[in-house]
Every structure is written in structure tokens, then in C-alpha cells.
Amino acid sequence: MIHDWMNMFSDNIRNYGGYSIGKLFALLRDPEIISLAGGLPSPDIFLKEETRIASHNRLEAEIETIMNYTPIKGEKALINAIIEFMKRENVKLSEENVLVTSSGQHGLDITGRLFLNPGDIVMLDRPTFAGAIVAFQLENPVFVGIDIEEDGPNVAEYRKKIELLSQEGKKPKFIYVVPDFQNPSGITMSLPKRDALLDLSYEYDIPIVEDSPYRDLRYFGEPISSLFEMDQKRGGNNVIGLYTFSKLFCPGVRVGFNIGSEEVITKMTNIKEGNVLNTPKYNQDLCTAFLTEMNFHDHIEKCKKYYRKKLQVFLNTMEECFPPEMGVTWTKPEGGLFLWVTVPEQINTKELFYEAIKFKVAFVPGEVFYGENSSNNHMRINFSYATEAQLAEAVKRLSACIKNQL
Ligand SMILES: Cc1ncc(COP(=O)(O)O)c(C=O)c1O
């Protein structure tokens, strides 16, 4: 009989708590609560009938291979469809540059395993995607965060910090960014900042991990080239791209893909062999069908129209319910699923979360989105899942709750 399991666990894992958002979500079972907390796409626009048909056809035609082990790197048909899909982005790939993953989160996990020894430095934005923080934390790195501004991370600060680290004989293993409609802030990195970040990457030989689940969900303004495309154009191989089918197709299939230089993808494939081995063929086949049979161009346009309206409802109600004297500010994203609200400093949003539940509204307290030195007066808001009427009502409840605190 083992009495002290804790002592048996690895040093890395003993203090590892996983995704703290999950624990908060457990408090949201009351159906009267309007939750702006999750990152869920809306099932209203899932391609349900198309997926039923694709599912039926695949099961009829390929039941034996679906039920078996399949190649670690991914189904050839899906890899080819991904190569075509990325041509829209002016990204040129061959099979050697693509690894199918079992979701964006899996892609992050593989990336952390590939680069990080305990104590290695990861540079990332403040705030950044909490799921990336917990994925990398499995390897016990040191996070160095750089504040994000209205047009993306403060690249001059990235440079300063890297120079300082270099004087101490240290070098970050990689820089992790979500350039388009970042989760959690909704902020998009400007073109000059993308260029400047690439300059930095070339000067100091530091890979950039570009995590890009939301690129296609742009509701306002003009698209900006991905770092991956810009790197290719400049003749580099410094950027690793992480993609997922979760936000455009559906998260239930748990399929994504990592792209990068052949050396990177080969090693990532070795890592995948040691963790999930292969991504289920059935799930991959549905993604292939999404890219080749479901008219995804139309679908993306529908998603954009649908989410744009929700974002507008949310922003309009914010204007009505948060007069300037309340001291509350918020980002105005051009796409994606999230925005970032900042409340006066005396309010701690973790404490506010429990108050907000009494007002039957929920958000994610901002502190989980910091790799280090967290800030306590922010909240992440998701506007894709609740209905338009719920969004407007949620903002009213949030405003009442915050007024009560001031
Ligand atoms: C920036 C970012 N990366 C990765 C993911 C993970 O996506 P997936 O659901 O495919 O694991 C998400 C999901 O919210 C995300 O926002």
C-alpha cells in the first residue's frame, strides 16, 4: 500500500495543477448563469448535416481502416488538403512540413516537449493563452513575459529583454505568440511589429511559435500576413505554425496541425509516436471532408457574419452600460472569439468572479493568462457562445456587479 503518492510523482508534476480555469467552470452549472467564460464556438453554425453525411459515407467506405492504427504523421488525404488550404495564405508546404496533431493543445504540448529542458526560458506576451502556459509548464520552464499593446506585443521590450538575457549568457528557447485576435485579449499584431519580431528572431536565432486558431475569423479590417508566410518570403525557417480545426470546423474532432521545417516536423513526429501515436483516422477524415467537400469558403463567410453581429451587440451594450466614469476599458477586436476587459485596479477579478456568479454572469479572471507576474484587474470575455440577447443581458449584469464594487 502506497501512503505517499505525492512523493512518487516527478518533480515537474508534483506542484502542477493543470488548467485552473477548469475548476472555475465547475461552478457554472446553474442554468441561469450566462457564461462568457468558455472558448466555445457556437453550435448554431456547426456544419451538422454535412458532417452527418460525411460521417456516414466514411464509415460505409472505410470502416476497416478507420478501426485500425493509422500513420503517425497523419492521413495523406488530410495532409494534402492542408497543403492546399495553406496556399490561400501564400504558404508553400510539402508533406515533410506538416504533422497532423490531435488538436491545437496537442500541438502546444509537442512544441514544449521538443524545445524545453527544466529552467529554459520561454518568452511570451502578457497576457497570453492560458492553455499554452499549462502545456509548456509540463516541462518546467521559466516564463519571461512582455506586455501586449493595442497593436500587439511590445517588440522593443522583447528586444531589450533578449539583449539583457544575452548579457547574462542566456537565450530564450522560443518566443510564443498568437498574432491574430489573440486569446485572451482579441488584439492583433500589426505588420511592422511582425517584421520587427522576425528581425529579432533572425538576429538572435530564436524560433517563433505562431499559434493561429483564429486567423480566418476576421470581422473588420484587412488581413495581415502570417509570420509563417513572412518568414518564408524572407527565406527563413524560423517560424513554427500551430493550427487547429477546433474554431473553424468543430472542437469535438480534436484535430490540428503543426507546420515547420522538415527537421522540426520529423522530431515532432517522433514525439507524437511516444504520446498519442496516431490521431484517429475517423476524426481526420471528417476534417478532410470539411476542407474538400463542405464548401468551407462559404462556411467561413457565414461564421464571420454570425460572430461579427455578436461582437457588435456586445460592444454596443458595453458602450451603454459602462460610462467613462466607471473606469472600465475593453479591447475592440477585429476578429476571433474574445475580448479583454480592464477594471479599476482596486478590483480583483478573481474575487469579482464569485460576486458575478451571484449576479448570474461569468467570465474568466485575467490572472490565469500570465506566465509570470500576473495582473489582477482584467477579465477575458467570450462573445461567440451566448446568444445576442444573452450577451446584452450579461453586459448589464456585469455592469451592475461592478457598480456594486466601486
Ligand atoms: C490560442 C489558442 N491556441 C490553441 C488552442 C487549443 O485549441 P484546441 O481546441 O484545438 O486544443 C486554443 C483554444 O482555445 C487557443 O485559443
The ligand as an SDF file (V2000), in Angstrom:
LIG
                    3D

 16 16  0  0  0  0  0  0  0  0999 V2000
   -4.5250   30.4210  -28.9020 C   0  0  0  0  0  0  0  0  0  0  0  0
   -5.0340   29.0360  -28.8090 C   0  0  0  0  0  0  0  0  0  0  0  0
   -4.2260   28.0130  -29.1080 N   0  0  0  0  0  0  0  0  0  0  0  0
   -4.6380   26.7470  -29.0400 C   0  0  0  0  0  0  0  0  0  0  0  0
   -5.9230   26.4420  -28.6500 C   0  0  0  0  0  0  0  0  0  0  0  0
   -6.2960   24.9960  -28.4980 C   0  0  0  0  0  0  0  0  0  0  0  0
   -7.1900   24.5790  -29.4330 O   0  0  0  0  0  0  0  0  0  0  0  0
   -7.7710   23.1050  -29.4420 P   0  0  0  0  0  0  0  0  0  0  0  0
   -9.1910   23.2170  -29.0190 O   0  0  0  0  0  0  0  0  0  0  0  0
   -7.6220   22.6300  -30.8270 O   0  0  0  0  0  0  0  0  0  0  0  0
   -6.9730   22.2780  -28.4880 O   0  0  0  0  0  0  0  0  0  0  0  0
   -6.8140   27.4660  -28.3360 C   0  0  0  0  0  0  0  0  0  0  0  0
   -8.1690   27.1550  -27.8760 C   0  0  0  0  0  0  0  0  0  0  0  0
   -8.8970   27.9330  -27.3370 O   0  0  0  0  0  0  0  0  0  0  0  0
   -6.3530   28.8020  -28.4090 C   0  0  0  0  0  0  0  0  0  0  0  0
   -7.1440   29.8410  -28.1130 O   0  0  0  0  0  0  0  0  0  0  0  0
  1  2  1  0
  2  3  1  0
  2 15  2  0
  3  4  2  0
  4  5  1  0
  5  6  1  0
  5 12  2  0
  6  7  1  0
  7  8  1  0
  8  9  2  0
  8 10  1  0
  8 11  1  0
 12 13  1  0
 12 15  1  0
 13 14  2  0
 15 16  1  0
M  END
$$$$
